[in-house]
């Protein structure tokens, strides 16, 4: 479940300040020029200002969502309200509503860089890479001076399978931004996709020289170390990334994965739980949390095993074809909860979907054979295996790049 990057552009970051909202201006980090709009509705501005303050309170975000919903109903042309509502929806895991609101904000403020980045990130989280690329491609073409949108586009291109295009974009950016740690880090990840480890290592060293306090560069250095098989060095880089940026959920997820693979379940649980609480819809975090929880549970701990079952079912509700969840839930039923009929159903589903090269196929086939149940024929190896090899008695986890 190692994850290479996650843009997440201020999806839990600062909302617009009430003072600037009252003057009709945003406080986004990059370009924020919007289309000329009529004067904002005083009622809408009042709801927005209240929503900003409520969102800062502990457990205040659900009420803040209601206030921003009132604001957009009072004034549908207020792009800041749509943007902030989209951010809050995304933070709550309601990605469909987040995409709707951010799309409205993008239509009203086509020059707002943060809006374009946030819309692309929500589409990435909805596993729609083509639309994620579309959200940024035109913006970058029409705003060559943009700061972070080109880097976010590189990520979207790489994760959408367009590695060559990502590398080409990076080279163009480096002409103007020769020592930019964000560009160098993303370029290193693109070369890792090609298994060009030496090139990636040179690039990430340059990124660290350019900015020794870059959490993104440290996180990427950890991924390079993992690719080289040095888990200890990778752990140190990921830990430093979280020290530099405590909100870096990708680094936390990767720390949890390294700990999980080492069998340090209690510490892995802490990392996965932190990510899961910040992003309830994050599937790798949910899988990691279930794996760590199961690793700590005794076979007679009904409450803990019930929690694991609930987490894995939640993944399958969102992604019915998630191989890691099918396999892990099958193991839970077979080895822990002693529900062989349900285990058999899940293992057969897993074998129907998994390519022949999948490392967990053999374990599922052995279990079905021991139950005198014929295993389905192997699927054609059209996709890389998303589950690393794990014995049936240990948790498996999803690989995500």
Helices and strands as residue ranges (DSSP letters): H 18-22, E 32-33, H 42-55, H 61-74, H 79-91, H 95-108, E 111-112, H 113-125, H 129-142, H 149-159, H 163-176, H 181-193, H 197-210, H 215-227, H 231-244, H 249-261, H 265-278, H 283-296, H 302-318, H 323-331, I 332-336, H 340-353, H 361-370
